[in-house]
Each structure stands twice: as structure tokens, then as C-alpha cells.
Amino acid sequence: MKLDGLDTPSVLVEVDIMTANLDRLAGYCREHRLNLRPHVKTHKIPELAQLQVRKGAVGVTVAKLGEAEVMVDGGIEDVLLAYPVYGEIKWERLVSLARRARISVALDSLEVAQGISRHAREAGVRIPILVEFDTGMRRCGLAIARESIGVLERIVELPALDYEGLLIYPGHFLVDPERRNQLLTLENRQLSTLLGLLDDARIPYPVISASSTPTAYMSHQFDNINEVRPGTYIFNDRNTIGCQAAGLEDCAVSVLSTVVSTSVPGKAAIDGGSKTFSSDKFLSGDGVGFGHVMGDPGAVVEYLSEEHGHLVLANAIRRYRVGDRVRVIPNHVCACVNMHNRIYGIRDDEVVTEWRVSARGAVQ
Ligand SMILES: Cc1ncc(COP(=O)(O)O)c(C=O)c1O
């Protein structure tokens, strides 16, 4: 099918750019002997997770148990759930999934560890765990302090858990390259303190899992890490471009939209809004706008109503007519893809494949 035959709004993925993104990072990880465990919350598509595994990933990362279930249903055999899960219902689901695939979990509290341990023991399964430490993101993770080592020691002793090492998330590196380099120095200082505390307590750390898309190609500069979990890198987005972790030419994703109104002078309305793009902001740039209009950087996607986007054309370099089609790179691709049942792989103006976003809405 030609692109012209596709209804709008539709999420497009340039297959050759996506493939190049996957190959480049897989090559980098091979070169630096890093295990690659991509975060699949970006695409939520088991077929793309399979592709990542075929290209050398050791397994995948998810944020939610529901995503893990979809990935295992789709044939993925090794999943890291990189966020703590709490509650009887979750722990039941977790141990039942652990009978079908290798599911490891990152956690940072005794409460979560005890719950998983109890359920795993009753079910007769073992759950590999990573313990998260906070190296600066201030989101989750034990503080790097002697008291935390006491918590870790108690976690390690719990039955039916296999402690494998540490997880950190440098999500605060969505900043310009100079600032990223400054943060790297701080990060390595934090890591060194943490590993010193663990060495003193004679606690090993066979796995140190880290990384994000902005830090993906700096991973070899993070001392001692041996596993990386970028997600966005498969497609990239406006935020990745804004922090210069990728160029426009590395961005595989855009949303094909149709201009539906130009009646207001200096403006155009397109048929995709917050329920198409998500309302996520341009965090890595000047904060202005909800997407990058391909071929016309002066056109500003000024605001989004639920189903429509509103372009301000004062600095646009082209004219917009009702019926024109535009392609807009979303600020945050993970949230955007999650809005769609299907996304479309394209090569030039040909639609070459489509994927069902099987884990969309799998928020439990
Ligand atoms: C724990 C964890 N690891 C890895 C990632 C992937 O980071 P990025 O979206 O920058 O690729 C995320 C993203 O939210 C995350 O939460």
C-alpha cells in the first residue's frame, strides 16, 4: 500500500532507520561487552522485542507486570521488571508468570522483597532480583548509605529470591551533552561509593544494570556497569533530538496527520491531538510545542486539544491547505505509541508492514 492509502492520524516508523538504530546499539554493546536488555515500553510490541533479541539482546525490560505478560505471551523468555511491584494480586501473577519464563524484578524495599519471597516460596519458584539504588534521579532506589546495606543484607537472605546485583536508572541525563558529561562524573563517584560499601560488607554485584537512551552510547564510561536498558533508541523522538542524543536523521517515528482547517489566519488544525501524540512536553529543549513538523521546523504545534493539533504558522516556510498531509515527530514516542492500536512500518512512500501494539494499556 502507498502512504496515500493510509488513513490519518497514523504512527509511521521508517523501517530502515529503526533497523539502523537497533544495529548500531547492538554493535556498540558487543564492542563494549555490555549486555543489552532494551526497555520495550517504547513500542509494546512483542514482534519488535523478538527482533531486538535476534539482534543480540539478552532479554527485555518492562515497567509493568502486564507488559511482561504480553511479552511472554509473545515468546520472550527473559524479562526484567524494572520497577517494584506490590500486593497479593501482583505477586500471584508474578510467580505464575515465572513458571513460563525467566522474570527478574528490581526492588528497593523489604516490603516488596518479602511479599515476592513468600509467594515464590509457596509456588515453588525462584525469582531473580536486582536491588535499585538512587544515583541521582531521585525517583526510586535505596540511598547510597551504610543503612541501606543493612536493608540489602536482609533482602539477600530471603528465601526463594536469587539476588543478582544492582539496578540504577540515569533518567536525569535528558540534558545537553556538556551537562551529561558533568553528571557522568557525579554518577561514577556515587557508583564508586556504593561499590565500596558493598565490598566492605562482602556483598557481590555480578549484575549492574543501567542506562537510558541519552546515556546509551556513554555506557562504557559508567564504571563497572555490565547491562544496559535503553528503550527510546529504537525510534528516537523530539526529546532525544533536543538533548542531542540523536539527530533528526536517526528519528524513525512520525505521526501522519491531515490538515482539516486553515480558516483562522496564521493557523492550521490537524487531525491528531493529545489522544494521538500524548500531552508530554518538550523536556529537553525550550519547552515549546508538542512535536516537530517534518520539513518545516518553523511551524509550531502550539497546543493540542483532545483530537486535534493546532499549528501556528508565523514562521512556517510552506503554505498549509485543507487536505494536506503532514508528518509530526512526537515529543515522547513511548507515550505516543501507547495511544495507538497499530503502527505502520514504511519505506519511502510504501507501507511495508504493520504491528499491533499488543501491550498498550497494559498498565496493571
Ligand atoms: C528503569 C528504566 N530503565 C530504562 C529506561 C529507558 O530509558 P529511555 O526511555 O531513555 O530509553 C526507563 C525509561 O523510563 C526506565 O524507567
The ligand as an ORCA input file, in Angstrom:
! r2SCAN-3c Opt
* xyz 0 1
  C      14.046      1.770     34.758
  C      14.194      2.254     33.370
  N      15.188      1.775     32.611
  C      15.371      2.174     31.330
  C      14.543      3.112     30.744
  C      14.756      3.515     29.306
  O      15.112      4.828     29.165
  P      14.868      5.645     27.797
  O      13.404      5.906     27.712
  O      15.665      6.874     27.944
  O      15.330      4.794     26.688
  C      13.494      3.651     31.519
  C      12.601      4.666     30.949
  O      11.651      5.121     31.525
  C      13.316      3.215     32.848
  O      12.323      3.688     33.613
*
